[in-house]
Amino acid sequence: MLVNPQEVLIAHAMWITEQSSQYFLLQRRKGHGKDSGSLSSLFVGTIDSIFDSKPPPYRILHQTPTSDVYYTIACSVSHADILKDWKWLHENLECLPKFEREEDLSDFVCCKVKSMVAISGPLAATDEEGAILAWRSFITYINEIRQNASKYLEIRHYVLRSLAMFFVIIP
């Protein structure tokens, strides 16, 4: 799944590159897949356990050829899902070699990925019916809050009135 781009300074420390192209790397976390019994895999698993971190086992990084900075632009738990993102990137970003400056190229990729994340996000309504349903559920929620508040005020009023009667009787 595409994610908002995050800067990565050390790209190969605990990751194995499975596929690469001029601008992208598809990586697998050590300890997953083929090499799950090796010493380095056990080390990575121990580090993850100590720091209580369990990143997704697959990711895609973006990097320009002369830059040392990488950007995580996709991550996934399954190999099939990360391959879909890999395919999508290569089919829809064919224009990358046409950029003159690498900064512009990175800005374009990051902006494109951010826009795809925003479009496919949970708050993005892709159709008018979805937006109407979301609005109706919001209104229903507000009405429930109002009803509960009025019940609370009635109970409060009853208790205060009872206390007032109690203090009037026992002067």
Residue pairs with C-beta under 8 A, 6 or more apart in sequence:
1 74
1 75
1 76
1 81
1 85
2 73
2 74
2 85
2 113
2 116
2 117
2 120
3 72
3 73
3 74
3 75
3 113
3 117
4 113
4 114
4 117
5 62
5 71
5 72
5 73
5 109
5 110
5 113
5 114
6 71
6 72
7 69
7 70
7 71
8 61
8 69
8 70
8 71
8 72
9 68
9 69
9 70
11 25
11 27
11 61
11 63
11 70
12 27
14 29
14 30
14 44
14 47
15 27
15 28
15 29
15 30
15 59
16 27
16 28
16 29
16 30
16 35
17 25
17 26
17 27
18 26
18 27
18 28
19 25
19 26
19 86
20 26
21 90
22 65
22 96
22 97
23 62
23 63
23 64
23 65
23 93
23 96
23 105
23 109
24 60
24 61
24 62
24 63
24 73
24 86
24 89
24 90
25 60
25 61
25 63
25 70
26 58
26 59
26 60
26 82
26 83
26 86
27 58
27 59
27 60
27 61
28 57
28 58
28 79
29 44
29 55
29 56
29 57
29 58
29 59
30 38
30 40
30 41
30 44
31 41
31 42
31 44
31 45
31 48
32 41
32 57
32 58
33 57
33 79
35 41
48 54
48 55
55 75
56 75
56 76
56 77
57 76
57 77
58 75
58 76
58 77
58 78
58 79
58 81
58 82
59 72
59 74
59 75
59 76
59 82
60 72
60 73
60 74
60 75
60 82
60 85
60 86
60 89
61 70
61 71
61 72
61 73
62 70
62 71
62 73
62 106
62 109
62 110
62 113
63 69
63 70
63 71
64 102
64 105
64 106
65 102
66 102
67 102
67 106
71 106
71 109
71 110
73 89
73 109
73 110
73 113
74 82
74 85
74 86
74 89
74 113
75 82
76 82
76 85
92 112
93 109
93 112
96 105
96 108
96 109
99 105
99 108
118 124
119 126
125 131
125 134
